[in-house]
Amino acid sequence: MPATPGRLAAGDPAPDFTLPDADGNEVSLAGHRGRKVVVYFYPAAMTPGCTKEACDFTDNLEVFAKAGYDVIGVSPDTPEKLAKFREKESLRVTLLADPDRAVLNAYGAYGEKTSYGKKITGVIRSTFVVDEAGAIEHAFYNVRATGHVAKLLRDLAV
């Protein structure tokens, strides 16, 4: 199945990025070379679906780590909002801020989508598995917040 224009597919190089985390420290994808990385994009910290997804990733962080995966969440929120989100929900997953949406756009995770029957422009909830060499191994667009982490673990046979 051909990739939708602007979307990434298995085998594509993962766009590199450096973004601030919840503490304002710079985190780059290149810094994770040699390990597999799950990069997930979500619309907004402290909303019900995004909270469920972030808590599910946090609850399964050891499972991912034992299988050789690092997990990074990216949203258009500010580092300050991410810090509040992390504190409020006791999150241990790395959360990165992309307020100008450059990384979201590079991954095709920002654009037109349907929400409650209306076409809007926003973050397309998406997850990418990047291999040790920096290539896309899996690209999942329009994922559901609830149940996504469990499905991802099954898909990765972890």
Accessible surface in RSA format (square Angstrom, percent):
REM  Atomic radii and reference values for relative SASA: ProtOr
REM  Chains: A
REM  Algorithm: Lee & Richards
REM  Probe-radius: 1.40
REM  Slices: 20
REM RES _ NUM      All-atoms   Total-Side   Main-Chain    Non-polar    All polar
REM                ABS   REL    ABS   REL    ABS   REL    ABS   REL    ABS   REL
RES MET A   1   231.79 120.0 151.43 100.2  80.36 191.3 122.15 103.9 109.64 145.3
RES PRO A   2   125.39  91.4 102.51  93.5  22.88  83.2 114.42  94.5  10.97  68.2
RES ALA A   3    54.30  49.9  20.56  31.7  33.74  76.8  30.45  42.9  23.85  63.2
RES THR A   4    77.34  55.0  69.50  70.5   7.83  18.7  44.56  59.9  32.78  49.6
RES PRO A   5   127.11  92.6 100.32  91.5  26.79  97.4 112.44  92.8  14.68  91.2
RES GLY A   6    64.21  79.2   0.00   N/A  64.21  79.2  45.64 125.2  18.57  41.6
RES ARG A   7    61.13  25.7  49.82  25.4  11.31  26.9   8.51  11.6  52.62  31.9
RES LEU A   8    26.62  14.8  22.33  16.0   4.29  10.8  22.33  15.7   4.29  11.5
RES ALA A   9    36.12  33.2  33.44  51.6   2.69   6.1  36.12  50.9   0.00   0.0
RES ALA A  10    72.01  66.2  46.50  71.8  25.50  58.0  46.79  65.9  25.21  66.8
RES GLY A  11    60.63  74.8   0.00   N/A  60.63  74.8  35.25  96.7  25.38  56.8
RES ASP A  12    47.64  33.4  46.06  45.8   1.58   3.7   6.63  15.6  41.00  40.9
RES PRO A  13   106.93  77.9 100.69  91.8   6.24  22.7 102.55  84.7   4.38  27.2
RES ALA A  14     7.54   6.9   0.04   0.1   7.50  17.1   0.04   0.1   7.50  19.9
RES PRO A  15    34.28  25.0  22.71  20.7  11.57  42.1  34.28  28.3   0.00   0.0
RES ASP A  16    81.41  57.0  52.53  52.3  28.88  68.3  30.51  71.8  50.91  50.8
RES PHE A  17    13.12   6.6   1.80   1.1  11.31  29.4  12.95   7.9   0.17   0.5
RES THR A  18    75.58  53.8  52.36  53.1  23.22  55.3  32.64  43.8  42.93  64.9
RES LEU A  19    15.82   8.8  15.82  11.3   0.00   0.0  15.82  11.1   0.00   0.0
RES PRO A  20    33.38  24.3  33.38  30.4   0.00   0.0  33.38  27.6   0.00   0.0
RES ASP A  21    21.87  15.3  21.87  21.8   0.00   0.0   3.91   9.2  17.96  17.9
RES ALA A  22     9.40   8.6   2.64   4.1   6.76  15.4   2.64   3.7   6.76  17.9
RES ASP A  23    90.56  63.4  56.68  56.4  33.88  80.1  24.77  58.3  65.79  65.6
RES GLY A  24    42.60  52.5   0.00   N/A  42.60  52.5  20.40  56.0  22.21  49.7
RES ASN A  25    86.99  60.0  82.44  79.7   4.55  11.0  23.24  55.9  63.75  61.6
RES GLU A  26   119.51  68.6  90.98  68.8  28.53  67.9  53.20 102.9  66.31  54.1
RES VAL A  27    26.82  17.6  23.40  21.2   3.43   8.3  26.82  23.3   0.00   0.0
RES SER A  28    32.95  27.8  26.75  35.7   6.21  14.3  12.05  25.7  20.90  29.3
RES LEU A  29     1.06   0.6   0.81   0.6   0.25   0.6   0.81   0.6   0.25   0.7
RES ALA A  30    44.46  40.9  34.94  53.9   9.52  21.7  35.30  49.7   9.16  24.3
RES GLY A  31    66.33  81.8   0.00   N/A  66.33  81.8  33.35  91.5  32.98  73.9
RES HIS A  32    41.83  22.9  36.87  25.6   4.96  12.7  32.34  33.3   9.50  11.0
RES ARG A  33   108.17  45.4  82.25  41.9  25.92  61.7  45.41  62.1  62.76  38.0
RES GLY A  34    54.68  67.4   0.00   N/A  54.68  67.4  31.21  85.6  23.47  52.6
RES ARG A  35    94.27  39.6  91.20  46.5   3.07   7.3  49.72  68.0  44.55  27.0
RES LYS A  36    48.74  23.8  48.38  29.7   0.36   0.9  16.40  14.8  32.34  34.5
RES VAL A  37     2.48   1.6   2.48   2.2   0.00   0.0   2.48   2.2   0.00   0.0
RES VAL A  38     0.00   0.0   0.00   0.0   0.00   0.0   0.00   0.0   0.00   0.0
RES VAL A  39     0.00   0.0   0.00   0.0   0.00   0.0   0.00   0.0   0.00   0.0
RES TYR A  40     0.45   0.2   0.45   0.3   0.00   0.0   0.45   0.3   0.00   0.0
RES PHE A  41     0.00   0.0   0.00   0.0   0.00   0.0   0.00   0.0   0.00   0.0
RES TYR A  42     0.98   0.5   0.98   0.6   0.00   0.0   0.98   0.7   0.00   0.0
RES PRO A  43    37.17  27.1  31.21  28.4   5.96  21.7  31.21  25.8   5.96  37.1
RES ALA A  44    25.70  23.6  25.70  39.7   0.00   0.0  25.70  36.2   0.00   0.0
RES ALA A  45     1.00   0.9   0.00   0.0   1.00   2.3   0.00   0.0   1.00   2.6
RES MET A  46    68.73  35.6  40.31  26.7  28.42  67.7  28.22  24.0  40.51  53.7
RES THR A  47    51.96  37.0  51.12  51.8   0.84   2.0  48.44  65.1   3.52   5.3
RES PRO A  48   122.11  89.0 106.07  96.7  16.04  58.3 116.07  95.8   6.05  37.6
RES GLY A  49    25.44  31.4   0.00   N/A  25.44  31.4  19.49  53.5   5.95  13.3
RES CYS A  50     1.88   1.4   1.26   1.4   0.61   1.4   0.00   0.0   1.88   2.0
RES THR A  51    25.59  18.2  25.59  25.9   0.00   0.0  22.29  29.9   3.30   5.0
RES LYS A  52    89.61  43.7  85.09  52.2   4.52  10.8  52.13  46.9  37.49  39.9
RES GLU A  53     0.08   0.0   0.08   0.1   0.00   0.0   0.08   0.1   0.00   0.0
RES ALA A  54     0.49   0.4   0.49   0.8   0.00   0.0   0.49   0.7   0.00   0.0
RES CYS A  55    33.79  25.6  33.39  37.2   0.41   1.0  17.54  44.5  16.25  17.5
RES ASP A  56    22.18  15.5  21.79  21.7   0.39   0.9   5.09  12.0  17.09  17.0
RES PHE A  57     0.00   0.0   0.00   0.0   0.00   0.0   0.00   0.0   0.00   0.0
RES THR A  58     6.48   4.6   6.48   6.6   0.00   0.0   6.48   8.7   0.00   0.0
RES ASP A  59   107.59  75.4  77.80  77.4  29.79  70.4  26.46  62.3  81.13  80.9
RES ASN A  60    36.89  25.4  36.81  35.6   0.08   0.2   0.08   0.2  36.81  35.6
RES LEU A  61    34.11  19.0  33.48  24.0   0.63   1.6  33.72  23.7   0.39   1.1
RES GLU A  62   100.22  57.5  99.22  75.1   1.00   2.4  50.09  96.9  50.13  40.9
RES VAL A  63    63.89  42.0  59.95  54.3   3.94   9.5  62.58  54.4   1.31   3.6
RES PHE A  64     0.11   0.1   0.11   0.1   0.00   0.0   0.11   0.1   0.00   0.0
RES ALA A  65    49.91  45.9  40.44  62.4   9.46  21.5  40.88  57.6   9.03  23.9
RES LYS A  66   183.89  89.7 144.05  88.4  39.83  94.8  99.46  89.5  84.43  89.9
RES ALA A  67    46.34  42.6  14.25  22.0  32.09  73.0  27.18  38.3  19.16  50.8
RES GLY A  68    23.96  29.5   0.00   N/A  23.96  29.5  21.67  59.5   2.29   5.1
RES TYR A  69    14.71   6.9  12.43   7.1   2.28   5.9   3.22   2.4  11.49  14.2
RES ASP A  70    32.84  23.0  28.15  28.0   4.69  11.1  12.42  29.2  20.42  20.4
RES VAL A  71     8.48   5.6   0.00   0.0   8.48  20.4   0.00   0.0   8.48  23.0
RES ILE A  72     0.66   0.4   0.66   0.5   0.00   0.0   0.66   0.5   0.00   0.0
RES GLY A  73     0.00   0.0   0.00   N/A   0.00   0.0   0.00   0.0   0.00   0.0
RES VAL A  74     0.00   0.0   0.00   0.0   0.00   0.0   0.00   0.0   0.00   0.0
RES SER A  75     0.00   0.0   0.00   0.0   0.00   0.0   0.00   0.0   0.00   0.0
RES PRO A  76    33.03  24.1  21.84  19.9  11.19  40.7  22.13  18.3  10.91  67.8
RES ASP A  77    13.90   9.7   8.58   8.5   5.31  12.6   5.31  12.5   8.58   8.6
RES THR A  78    62.61  44.5  61.82  62.7   0.79   1.9  55.28  74.3   7.33  11.1
RES PRO A  79    26.32  19.2  26.32  24.0   0.00   0.0  26.32  21.7   0.00   0.0
RES GLU A  80   114.09  65.5 108.66  82.2   5.44  12.9  63.00 121.9  51.09  41.7
RES LYS A  81    71.93  35.1  69.99  42.9   1.94   4.6  39.35  35.4  32.58  34.7
RES LEU A  82     0.00   0.0   0.00   0.0   0.00   0.0   0.00   0.0   0.00   0.0
RES ALA A  83    24.16  22.2  24.16  37.3   0.00   0.0  24.16  34.0   0.00   0.0
RES LYS A  84   133.87  65.3 128.84  79.1   5.03  12.0  78.86  71.0  55.01  58.6
RES PHE A  85     0.00   0.0   0.00   0.0   0.00   0.0   0.00   0.0   0.00   0.0
RES ARG A  86    62.14  26.1  61.35  31.3   0.79   1.9  24.88  34.0  37.26  22.6
RES GLU A  87   124.62  71.5 102.88  77.8  21.74  51.8  42.35  81.9  82.27  67.2
RES LYS A  88   143.20  69.9 108.19  66.4  35.01  83.4  81.23  73.1  61.97  66.0
RES GLU A  89    46.59  26.7  31.37  23.7  15.22  36.2   3.73   7.2  42.86  35.0
RES SER A  90    88.11  74.5  70.14  93.6  17.97  41.4  45.85  97.6  42.26  59.2
RES LEU A  91     7.92   4.4   0.31   0.2   7.61  19.1   0.31   0.2   7.61  20.5
RES ARG A  92   129.67  54.4 103.70  52.9  25.97  61.8  68.56  93.7  61.11  37.0
RES VAL A  93     4.45   2.9   0.00   0.0   4.45  10.7   0.47   0.4   3.98  10.8
RES THR A  94    53.23  37.9  44.36  45.0   8.87  21.1  18.21  24.5  35.01  52.9
RES LEU A  95     4.26   2.4   0.67   0.5   3.59   9.0   0.67   0.5   3.59   9.7
RES LEU A  96     0.00   0.0   0.00   0.0   0.00   0.0   0.00   0.0   0.00   0.0
RES ALA A  97     0.00   0.0   0.00   0.0   0.00   0.0   0.00   0.0   0.00   0.0
RES ASP A  98     0.22   0.2   0.07   0.1   0.16   0.4   0.16   0.4   0.07   0.1
RES PRO A  99    70.74  51.6  56.30  51.3  14.45  52.5  56.79  46.9  13.95  86.7
RES ASP A 100   111.47  78.1  84.53  84.1  26.94  63.7  48.03 113.0  63.44  63.3
RES ARG A 101    89.16  37.4  89.16  45.5   0.00   0.0   1.56   2.1  87.60  53.1
RES ALA A 102    58.52  53.8  45.50  70.2  13.02  29.6  52.48  73.9   6.04  16.0
RES VAL A 103    13.10   8.6  12.64  11.4   0.46   1.1  13.10  11.4   0.00   0.0
RES LEU A 104     0.00   0.0   0.00   0.0   0.00   0.0   0.00   0.0   0.00   0.0
RES ASN A 105    80.92  55.8  65.21  63.0  15.71  37.8  25.56  61.5  55.36  53.5
RES ALA A 106    48.55  44.6  25.56  39.4  22.99  52.3  38.55  54.3  10.00  26.5
RES TYR A 107     0.07   0.0   0.07   0.0   0.00   0.0   0.07   0.1   0.00   0.0
RES GLY A 108    10.58  13.0   0.00   N/A  10.58  13.0   8.43  23.1   2.15   4.8
RES ALA A 109     0.00   0.0   0.00   0.0   0.00   0.0   0.00   0.0   0.00   0.0
RES TYR A 110    53.73  25.1  39.36  22.4  14.37  37.4  20.38  15.3  33.35  41.1
RES GLY A 111    17.99  22.2   0.00   N/A  17.99  22.2  17.99  49.4   0.00   0.0
RES GLU A 112   116.93  67.1  92.10  69.7  24.83  59.1  27.43  53.1  89.49  73.1
RES LYS A 113    49.45  24.1  40.21  24.7   9.24  22.0  26.82  24.1  22.63  24.1
RES THR A 114    85.54  60.8  55.85  56.6  29.69  70.8  42.57  57.2  42.97  65.0
RES SER A 115    32.92  27.8  25.08  33.5   7.84  18.1  10.67  22.7  22.25  31.2
RES TYR A 116   222.73 104.0 179.71 102.2  43.01 111.9 146.13 109.8  76.60  94.4
RES GLY A 117    71.67  88.4   0.00   N/A  71.67  88.4  33.62  92.3  38.05  85.2
RES LYS A 118   149.79  73.1 145.87  89.5   3.93   9.4  92.89  83.6  56.90  60.6
RES LYS A 119   146.26  71.4 117.17  71.9  29.08  69.2  80.93  72.8  65.33  69.6
RES ILE A 120    73.17  41.6  64.56  48.1   8.61  20.7  73.17  52.7   0.00   0.0
RES THR A 121    91.53  65.1  65.89  66.8  25.64  61.1  37.79  50.8  53.74  81.2
RES GLY A 122    11.50  14.2   0.00   N/A  11.50  14.2  11.50  31.5   0.00   0.0
RES VAL A 123     7.32   4.8   4.77   4.3   2.55   6.2   4.77   4.1   2.55   6.9
RES ILE A 124     7.85   4.5   7.17   5.3   0.68   1.6   7.85   5.7   0.00   0.0
RES ARG A 125    37.90  15.9  33.97  17.3   3.93   9.4   7.18   9.8  30.72  18.6
RES SER A 126     0.00   0.0   0.00   0.0   0.00   0.0   0.00   0.0   0.00   0.0
RES THR A 127     0.00   0.0   0.00   0.0   0.00   0.0   0.00   0.0   0.00   0.0
RES PHE A 128     0.00   0.0   0.00   0.0   0.00   0.0   0.00   0.0   0.00   0.0
RES VAL A 129     0.00   0.0   0.00   0.0   0.00   0.0   0.00   0.0   0.00   0.0
RES VAL A 130     1.88   1.2   1.88   1.7   0.00   0.0   1.88   1.6   0.00   0.0
RES ASP A 131    34.07  23.9  31.99  31.8   2.07   4.9   3.96   9.3  30.10  30.0
RES GLU A 132    78.57  45.1  74.40  56.3   4.17   9.9  31.16  60.3  47.41  38.7
RES ALA A 133    86.75  79.8  56.70  87.5  30.05  68.4  64.49  90.8  22.25  59.0
RES GLY A 134     6.00   7.4   0.00   N/A   6.00   7.4   1.66   4.6   4.34   9.7
RES ALA A 135    27.54  25.3  27.16  41.9   0.38   0.9  27.41  38.6   0.13   0.3
RES ILE A 136     3.09   1.8   0.00   0.0   3.09   7.4   0.00   0.0   3.09   8.4
RES GLU A 137    54.01  31.0  42.81  32.4  11.21  26.7  29.16  56.4  24.85  20.3
RES HIS A 138    61.93  33.8  59.09  41.1   2.85   7.3  37.56  38.7  24.37  28.4
RES ALA A 139    31.07  28.6   4.04   6.2  27.03  61.5   4.04   5.7  27.03  71.6
RES PHE A 140    45.83  22.9  42.12  26.1   3.71   9.7  45.83  27.8   0.00   0.0
RES TYR A 141    38.95  18.2  16.54   9.4  22.41  58.3  16.54  12.4  22.41  27.6
RES ASN A 142    94.20  65.0  68.61  66.3  25.59  61.6  31.37  75.5  62.83  60.7
RES VAL A 143    25.72  16.9  11.55  10.5  14.17  34.1  17.28  15.0   8.43  22.9
RES ARG A 144   195.33  82.0 186.32  95.0   9.01  21.4  64.59  88.3 130.74  79.2
RES ALA A 145    12.96  11.9   8.04  12.4   4.92  11.2   8.04  11.3   4.92  13.0
RES THR A 146    95.46  67.9  82.91  84.1  12.54  29.9  60.58  81.4  34.88  52.7
RES GLY A 147    37.38  46.1   0.00   N/A  37.38  46.1  31.75  87.1   5.63  12.6
RES HIS A 148    10.83   5.9   6.67   4.6   4.16  10.6   7.63   7.9   3.20   3.7
RES VAL A 149     1.42   0.9   1.42   1.3   0.00   0.0   1.42   1.2   0.00   0.0
RES ALA A 150    51.17  47.0  43.95  67.8   7.22  16.4  48.15  67.8   3.02   8.0
RES LYS A 151   100.40  49.0 100.40  61.6   0.00   0.0  79.15  71.2  21.25  22.6
RES LEU A 152     1.64   0.9   0.47   0.3   1.17   2.9   1.53   1.1   0.11   0.3
RES LEU A 153    21.81  12.1  21.67  15.5   0.14   0.4  21.80  15.3   0.02   0.0
RES ARG A 154   167.13  70.2 144.73  73.8  22.40  53.3  79.32 108.4  87.80  53.2
RES ASP A 155    63.85  44.7  34.02  33.9  29.83  70.5  16.52  38.9  47.33  47.2
RES LEU A 156    22.39  12.5   2.52   1.8  19.87  49.9   6.47   4.5  15.92  42.8
RES ALA A 157    95.66  88.0  58.20  89.8  37.46  85.2  68.42  96.4  27.24  72.2
RES VAL A 158    60.56  39.9   8.80   8.0  51.76 124.7  34.77  30.2  25.79  70.0
END  Absolute sums over single chains surface
CHAIN  1 A     7793.6       5861.8       1931.8       4384.3       3409.3
END  Absolute sums over all chains
TOTAL          7793.6       5861.8       1931.8       4384.3       3409.3
